[in-house]
Amino acid sequence: MEQQTIPLNDRDLSWLHFNFRVLSMAETPGVPLYERVKFLSIFSSNLDEFFRVRMPALLALHQLHEGEKGALTAAQQEIARQLNEYGRIFRQVVIPGLQEKGVRLYYGESPAPEHLPAIRDYFFNTILAYLQPVRLRLDEPMELFLENNALYLVVCLEDGGTGIVNVPSDHLPRFLRLPGNDILFLDDAIRQHLGFLFPHVGIKAAYSIKVTRDAEIDVDEFSGHLLQKVEDMLVQRQMGVPTRFLYDAAMPALLRDQLAAYFRIAPQELATGGRYHNLRDLSDLPLPPDASQEYPKAPPAHCNAIDPGRPLLDQVQERDVMLHVPYQSYDYILRYFNEAATDPDVREIYVTLYRVASTSRIAHALMSAAKNGKKVTVMVELKARFDEANNIRWAKRMKAAGVKILYSIPGLKVHAKVALVKRKRGFYWDHTALLATGNFNESTARFYADHVLLTRHQALTQELELLFIYMQTGIQPGKFNFMHFEHLLVAQFNLVEQFKSLIRAEAENARNGRPARITIKLNNLQEKSMIAELYAAADAGVEIDLVVRSICCLVPRQGIRVRRIVDRYLEHARVFIFHNGGEELIYLGSADWMNRNLHRRIEVCFPVYDPAARQQLKDIIALQLADNTNAVILGANARNLPVPREKGGPDVNAQRDTYAYVRKL
């Protein structure tokens, strides 16, 4: 079976095909113009992260294993193809579209004379304070360090010298809004005044460059106090080795080679680009308000199962509540924590936090709870990539407020999204659990599509309490083999074995001539043993439908269909449905089927027992399997293929139709 899996390093190609689907949304009919600009920004941001996180491994393989050189070449060729498409869409679709709406974005052209005074004033009054022009001595040892993903202009001088100046987009807006609806890149405002920065010599040309640096530093290799080690790591990350030297394709080859030698850039790290880099900044393009060029407003719906006039904690004691965000309001989750913080009967609160919002109201509620005399225990994952600094800041603030802070176990990340509230009423304790597929982060909840379960189910709350007891030990899971979870699926304890058992049970049903079906929705599917189990089940006759947003190392084949949905919201939920002889088993959770999730993290998947909640999930997944507008089918080469549409059949857009469905709940 294993040879049918996409080779390990081709997971990078699979991810690149996902990102290309993001890019294709920028010219998809029906996507409003301003939203197309945002998809261009998202594509660029994703690609920057690829070079920080995935490219280091490809470069290492290129150096160490002769047989793996093709993986790097294939990735570079695919990236080059996508960047060509990016340039075409930007220049031929988006910029003309903006012009039709009266918005002129200067792109490689000189500003009109009437704009020059405003540009001059902004340069001398504002930009100049942040500039550090330097004359390079390319024949001497390097004296200048290029910061990660920072923008620079390399300036060719008439006297044969070379200068360099930073583009301070980390301090100033990347775009200048000029009188009217004209917009200029910050880079070009600097280009207009290079003669002032390098006086007494003429300016021949200027070319943009940037260096992307390796972000992968394994904290688990460190010993000692984790918080201090992560803080040290953040400094080291910015000094990481280059993984990409991006330069303007118009730059002369001689100058490129001189810069590569000066900055110690290897040939395989060189990457051609356009006149402008860091186009993730397009998300901040100062476009004039125009509701017709944005997605229609979709205010989060209220959950009719919740009575706003009664305490939420009391209502959950009566029945389970399933929430579907962002289609339904995230305020219910905020209310859950706020009530827990102030309810005089609440004695204990336990929470896992993986990515904390920068202005987290949840963290504030937890601090208030501690100040109100409650026992508050929070597992903060300090190793959540690119959120380490923010998580450290909140961990320190919560600890200062009296919250008991737990840090992750060596060698593991805690990726579970769970909370437990314990109330004491007289001699009786009641427990309320919040289990989710997404982070407790009210900022990302506005555009991450997730499911959240509020429940008092005794078995689930008891097992969740057991898990929090374990996490407070900081000991490796192998020493707790006496802990048994019957309902929760917990990575490092029973999650992998239980999922394999469920897949095999479907295969056995199929071999015995009984109906057998598996429907799974994930962000990423890469772990080889799980893919092998799915292949074996399909061989036995199980019908398998997968919705995989990003990496998929399974090759679709007879009996296995794979879809990908890229749309207004980021599909983030993990859903697992097993036919189970007609008595369906439905799980939600935090775990993708990747090596890191299944073998190096604490993850929690949980069963959904409430009949109404189960039906809601089945209906929403059915819409995603029927989507024929923004869904694509994954082909055998992991590329995106259009979904066949019946002539005259209805258009199904899963996110649009889910919103309409949820509003009726």
Secondary structure, DSSP 4 states (H G I P E B T S, - for coil): -GGGSPPGGGHHHHHHHHHHHHHHGGG-TTS-HHHHHHHHHHHHHHHHHHHHHTHHHHHHHHHH-GGGHHHHHHHHHHHHHHHHHHHHHIIIIIHHHHHHTT-EE--SSPPPGGGHHHHHHHHHHTGGGG---EEE-TTS----PPPBT-EEEEEEETTS-EEEEEE-TTTS-SEEEPSTTEEEEHHHHHHTTHHHHSTTS-EEEEEEEEEEE-----GGG--S-HHHHHHHHHHHHTTPPEEEEEEETTS-HHHHHHHHHHTT--GGGEEEE-S---GGGGGG--PPP-GGGSPPP-PPBP-TTS-TTS-HHHHHHHS-EEEEETTB-THHHHHHHHHHHH-TTEEEEEEEESS--TT-HHHHHHHHHHHTT-EEEEEE-TTSTT-HHHHHHHHHHHHHTTPEEE-PPTT-EE---EEEEEEEETTEEEEEEEEESS-S-TTGGGTEEEEEEEE--HHHHHHHHHHHHHHTT---GGGGTT---SSSEETTTTHHHHHHHHHHHHHHHHHTT---EEEEEES-B--HHHHHHHHHHHHHT-EEEEEESS-B-SPPBTTEEEEEE-SSSEE--EEEEE-GGGS-EEEEES--BSHHHHHSEE-EEEE---HHHHHHHHHHHHHHHH--SSEEEE-TTS-EEEPP--TTPPP--HHHHHHHHHTT-
